[in-house]
């Protein structure tokens, strides 16, 4: 019998992974933003990417 994965259901599954190397200054900017907004780093990167897309319109 196969076991289903446990976890929170979502309408937007995160199936793709992005890896980036950053310098200390960039990391500190992301870290400070995430702490200020009480979010994880992955969510901070997602928000930044969305802002990049909004900016180009």
C-alpha positions as CSV (number, residue, x, y, z in Angstrom):
1,X,0.0,0.0,0.0
2,X,1.5,3.4,-1.1
3,X,1.6,6.1,1.5
4,X,0.6,9.6,0.5
5,X,2.9,12.5,1.4
6,X,1.7,14.5,4.4
7,X,1.7,18.2,4.2
8,X,-0.4,21.3,3.8
9,X,-2.5,21.3,0.6
10,X,-1.8,24.2,-1.7
11,X,-3.1,25.7,-4.9
12,X,0.4,26.7,-5.9
13,X,2.8,23.8,-5.4
14,X,6.5,24.7,-5.4
15,X,7.9,22.0,-7.7
16,X,10.9,23.9,-9.1
17,X,14.1,24.7,-7.2
18,X,16.4,27.7,-7.8
19,X,19.9,27.9,-6.3
20,X,22.0,31.1,-6.4
21,X,25.3,32.1,-4.9
22,X,25.3,35.6,-3.4
23,X,27.8,37.8,-1.7
24,X,27.6,38.8,2.0
25,X,26.0,42.2,1.3
26,X,23.2,40.7,-0.8
27,X,22.6,37.9,1.8
28,X,22.4,40.5,4.6
29,X,19.8,42.5,2.6
30,X,17.7,39.4,2.1
31,X,18.1,38.3,5.7
32,X,17.1,41.8,7.1
33,X,14.1,42.0,4.8
34,X,12.9,38.5,5.8
35,X,13.3,39.2,9.5
36,X,11.5,42.5,9.2
37,X,8.6,40.9,7.4
38,X,8.6,37.7,9.4
39,X,9.0,35.4,6.3
40,X,11.4,32.7,5.3
41,X,14.2,33.4,2.8
42,X,12.6,31.4,0.1
43,X,9.5,33.5,0.4
44,X,11.6,36.7,0.3
45,X,13.2,35.5,-2.9
46,X,9.8,34.7,-4.4
47,X,8.6,38.2,-3.5
48,X,11.7,39.8,-5.1
49,X,11.1,37.9,-8.3
50,X,7.5,39.0,-8.4
51,X,8.6,42.6,-7.8
52,X,11.0,42.3,-10.7
53,X,8.2,41.3,-13.0
54,X,5.9,44.1,-11.7
55,X,8.6,46.6,-12.3
56,X,9.1,45.8,-16.0
57,X,5.4,46.5,-16.8
